[in-house]
Amino acid sequence: MTGAGLERLSLNTATVKRATLGEAVDVAARAGYGAVGLWRDRVEEAGVAPTARIVRDAGLRVSSLCRGGFLTASTDDGVRAALDDNRRAIDDAAAVGTTELVMVVGGLPASGEPGGPPREGAAPGDRDVVAARARVADRLADLAPHAADAGVRLALEPLHPMFAADRAVISTLAQALDLAAPHPADVVGVVVDTYHVWWDPALETSVARAGAERRIASYQVCDWNLPLAADPLLSRGYPGDGYVDFPAITRLVADAGYDGDVECEIFHADVWATPAADVARIVAERYATHVAPHLTRG
């Protein structure tokens, strides 16, 4: 699968979790990918300037930086910490050469560690999901000027509703678009991630709206596998292994006018245990079979 037809394919470093940044970039370049999607942990390990150089020297693009977000804090200290971290993330995104910062907006303030029980001492209002979404809107307003100055778009990623408590109080693309609406399309956009949106009965309408508003910042592909892992976050699979209708969703995204990179981001213990070069090869094969044929606008 090396070479032709993979120019829009991006390997997210989370898919090859055990690889260093340099190793992930190398396997993507050798497999013929056009881009890589970076997680901040790998960027921090390598350094921002060296990361930009490593990707550039490999002849690749940076499709996105993941992640900013966790904007739902209900205390002054929590708000300050979130804003400081997100401003750093915006600056890092610009420095590594991407215009897209993926935003996982955060769960309820009552949440402790992701995937765990509520924290002790949570206030009565810390389970108020409507209030938490309102705080996301407030924090986006705080961050948008810095993002605009840096030339970076805050790309809101709705997550499947089972993650609403601990990771993202945005569950649908429509909710993400409503939060993006007060801001210019090149400052706040949305992510279409097949794992998180495949179930949405309003997906066709929402993707069309996102395209009309020019807000699609990233298209991410992986499958919904069953049975779910003990940590459902780790149930993402290679395209074709599960239940996602990739032809249908990909056609929606293409018809909406999206012509950017297609990122494969997989969290799965078996994938992480596979040599990175093999993962890159399998992803390329699945992309060529399940996604690429449907990227042409109808």
C-alpha positions in Angstrom: 0.0 0.0 0.0 3.0 2.3 0.1 2.7 5.4 -2.1 -0.1 6.4 -4.4 -3.5 7.2 -3.0 -2.5 8.0 0.6 -1.8 11.7 0.2 -4.7 12.7 2.4 -4.2 9.9 5.0 -2.8 11.0 8.4 -1.4 8.7 11.1 -2.4 9.9 14.6 0.4 9.2 17.0 -2.1 7.7 19.5 -2.6 4.9 17.0 1.0 3.9 17.5 1.1 4.8 21.2 4.3 3.0 22.0 6.3 4.7 19.2 8.3 7.8 19.9 7.4 10.8 17.8 10.4 10.2 15.5 9.4 6.5 15.0 5.7 7.5 14.3 6.7 10.1 11.7 9.2 7.6 10.1 6.6 4.8 9.7 4.0 7.2 8.3 6.5 8.6 5.8 7.7 5.2 4.7 4.2 4.0 4.2 3.4 6.9 1.9 1.1 8.9 4.2 0.7 12.6 3.6 0.4 13.7 7.3 0.6 12.9 10.9 -1.7 13.9 13.8 0.2 14.7 16.9 -0.6 14.3 20.6 0.9 16.8 23.0 2.6 14.1 25.1 4.8 13.1 22.2 5.4 16.8 21.3 6.5 17.5 24.9 8.9 14.6 24.9 10.5 15.6 21.6 10.3 19.4 22.1 8.2 21.7 20.0 10.9 23.0 17.7 12.4 19.5 17.1 8.9 18.1 16.4 8.3 20.7 13.7 11.7 19.9 12.1 11.2 16.1 12.3 7.8 16.3 10.5 9.0 18.8 8.0 12.2 16.8 7.2 10.0 13.7 6.6 8.0 15.6 4.0 4.8 15.4 6.0 2.1 17.8 7.2 0.7 18.1 10.7 -3.0 17.5 10.3 -3.8 18.4 13.9 -2.6 18.7 17.5 -4.5 16.9 20.2 -5.6 18.0 22.6 -6.8 21.1 24.2 -10.1 21.4 26.1 -11.3 20.4 29.5 -13.1 23.7 29.9 -15.8 22.9 32.3 -14.1 23.7 35.7 -16.5 25.5 38.1 -13.8 27.1 40.3 -11.7 30.2 39.6 -8.5 28.3 40.0 -9.8 25.6 37.6 -10.8 28.1 35.0 -7.4 29.8 35.2 -5.5 26.5 34.9 -7.6 25.5 31.9 -7.1 28.8 30.1 -3.4 28.7 30.7 -3.1 25.2 29.4 -5.1 25.9 26.3 -3.2 29.0 25.5 0.0 26.9 25.6 -1.7 24.3 23.4 -2.7 26.9 20.9 0.9 28.2 20.8 2.3 24.7 20.4 -0.1 24.0 17.5 1.1 27.0 15.6 4.7 26.2 16.4 4.5 22.6 15.0 2.8 23.8 11.9 -0.9 23.0 12.2 -3.9 25.2 12.1 -6.1 22.7 14.0 -6.2 22.1 17.7 -8.6 19.3 18.6 -10.7 20.2 21.7 -12.1 17.6 24.0 -14.2 20.0 26.0 -14.4 18.1 29.3 -17.0 16.3 31.4 -19.0 17.3 34.4 -17.1 19.2 37.1 -18.2 16.3 39.5 -15.9 14.0 37.6 -12.7 12.8 39.2 -10.2 10.9 37.0 -11.7 10.0 33.6 -13.3 6.6 33.7 -13.7 6.8 37.5 -16.3 7.7 40.1 -17.3 11.3 41.0 -14.8 13.1 43.1 -15.4 13.5 46.8 -16.8 16.9 47.8 -18.4 17.7 44.4 -20.7 20.6 44.8 -24.5 20.2 44.1 -24.2 22.1 40.8 -21.2 20.0 39.6 -23.6 17.5 38.0 -25.4 20.1 35.9 -24.7 19.3 32.3 -26.4 22.4 30.9 -24.3 24.6 33.1 -21.2 22.7 32.1 -21.9 23.3 28.4 -22.5 27.0 29.2 -19.0 27.1 30.8 -17.6 25.7 27.6 -19.1 28.5 25.6 -17.6 31.0 28.1 -14.1 29.5 27.8 -14.3 29.5 24.0 -15.0 33.2 24.1 -12.0 33.6 26.4 -9.7 31.6 24.1 -10.9 32.6 20.6 -8.9 35.9 20.4 -5.7 34.1 21.2 -6.5 31.3 18.7 -7.3 33.9 16.0 -4.0 35.8 16.7 -2.1 32.5 16.4 -3.9 31.3 13.2 -5.1 28.2 15.0 -8.7 26.9 14.9 -10.3 25.4 18.0 -11.7 22.1 16.6 -14.5 21.0 18.9 -14.8 17.2 19.0 -18.2 15.8 20.1 -17.8 12.5 21.9 -20.2 9.6 22.2 -22.7 10.2 25.0 -21.2 7.5 27.2 -18.3 9.9 27.7 -20.4 12.9 28.7 -19.8 12.5 32.5 -16.0 12.4 32.4 -14.7 13.6 29.0 -17.0 15.7 26.9 -20.4 17.3 27.6 -20.7 17.8 23.9 -22.3 14.6 22.5 -23.5 15.6 19.0 -22.2 17.5 16.0 -25.1 19.9 16.3 -24.1 20.8 19.8 -20.6 21.5 18.7 -21.8 23.6 15.8 -24.1 25.6 18.1 -21.1 26.3 20.4 -18.9 27.3 17.4 -21.6 29.6 15.9 -20.7 32.8 17.6 -17.1 32.6 16.3 -15.6 32.9 12.8 -15.3 29.5 11.0 -11.5 29.8 10.9 -11.4 30.3 14.7 -13.8 27.6 16.0 -14.6 24.5 14.0 -15.7 20.9 14.5 -14.3 17.4 14.2 -16.2 14.6 12.6 -14.9 11.4 14.3 -16.6 8.2 13.1 -16.3 6.5 16.5 -18.2 9.2 18.2 -20.8 10.3 15.7 -21.8 7.2 13.7 -25.0 6.6 15.8 -26.3 10.2 15.5 -29.8 10.3 13.8 -29.2 13.9 12.8 -25.7 13.2 11.4 -26.6 13.9 7.7 -28.2 17.3 8.6 -25.3 18.2 10.9 -22.5 17.3 8.5 -24.2 19.3 5.8 -24.6 22.3 8.1 -20.9 22.0 9.1 -19.9 22.0 5.5 -22.2 25.0 4.6 -20.6 26.9 7.6 -17.1 25.8 6.5 -16.4 24.5 10.0 -15.2 20.9 9.4 -11.7 21.0 10.8 -10.9 17.3 10.8 -12.3 14.0 9.6 -11.1 11.1 11.9 -11.7 7.5 11.1 -11.8 4.4 13.2 -14.4 1.7 13.9 -16.8 1.0 16.7 -15.9 -2.5 18.1 -17.9 -4.8 20.3 -17.7 -6.1 22.9 -16.7 -2.8 24.5 -13.5 -2.9 26.5 -13.6 -2.3 30.3 -12.5 1.2 29.4 -14.8 2.0 26.4 -12.3 4.5 25.2 -10.1 1.5 24.1 -12.7 0.0 21.9 -11.7 1.9 18.7 -10.7 -0.4 15.9 -9.3 -0.5 12.4 -11.9 0.6 9.8 -13.8 -2.5 8.7 -13.5 -4.3 12.1 -16.7 -3.1 13.6 -20.1 -1.4 12.9 -19.3 2.0 11.4 -20.7 2.7 7.9 -17.6 4.3 6.4 -18.9 4.7 2.9 -22.0 6.6 4.0 -20.3 8.9 6.5 -17.4 9.6 4.2 -19.7 10.6 1.4 -21.5 12.9 3.8 -18.2 14.6 4.7 -17.0 14.7 1.0 -20.4 16.2 -0.1 -20.1 18.8 2.6 -17.0 20.0 0.8 -14.3 18.7 3.1 -11.1 18.1 1.2 -8.5 18.0 4.1 -6.6 15.3 5.8 -8.2 12.1 7.0 -6.8 11.1 10.4 -6.8 7.6 11.7 -6.9 7.6 15.5 -7.2 4.3 17.3 -7.1 3.5 21.0 -6.9 -0.3 21.4 -4.6 -2.5 23.4 -4.1 -5.0 20.6 -3.3 -2.3 18.1 -0.8 -0.7 20.5 0.9 -4.1 21.0 1.4 -4.4 17.2 4.7 -3.0 15.7 4.1 0.5 14.4 5.1 -0.3 10.8 2.5 -3.1 10.7 -0.1 -0.7 12.2 0.7 1.9 9.5 0.4 -0.7 6.8 -3.0 -2.1 8.0 -4.4 1.4 8.5 -3.4 2.2 4.9 -5.0 -0.9 3.6 -8.3 -0.3 5.5 -8.3 3.4 4.4 -7.9 2.4 0.8 -10.7 -0.1 1.0 -13.3 1.6 3.3 -12.6 5.3 3.0 -10.7 6.6 0.0 -13.1 5.4 -2.6 -15.8 7.6 -1.1 -13.9 10.8 -0.7 -14.9 12.2 -4.1 -17.7 14.7 -3.9 -20.9 13.3 -5.4 
